[in-house]
Amino acid sequence: MENCLFCKIVNKEIPTSFVAEDGELVAFDDIHPKAPAHVLILPKTHVLSVKEADEKLSGKLIALAKKIAEEKGLEGYKLIFNVGPKGGQVIEHLHLHLVGGWNEAPKKVEI
């Protein structure tokens, strides 16, 4: 999609250091983290939200999140899909938030 921020990141029009990258997915640190570890995981192809994703793509996003969490040594974490503007989705490109890294159980995290 032409004006999509995440498509520009995927296409390396906006310099970003990837935490992970394969043929279908990329992951990078959120520029406005809500936790000590806050990684965004998304498909390279433009998919609007998880509503439009099939089970295979959703599963790949979750599997990569689990791998990154393990590599980062996160003992506990949250996986969050925001769906649509009323669900808190700010960028209209499917992405999964991996948030964690707290020293203690969090009382409240606003995403």
Helices and strands as residue ranges (DSSP letters): H 5-10, E 18-21, E 25-29, E 37-43, G 50-52, H 55-71, E 77-80, G 85-87, E 96-100
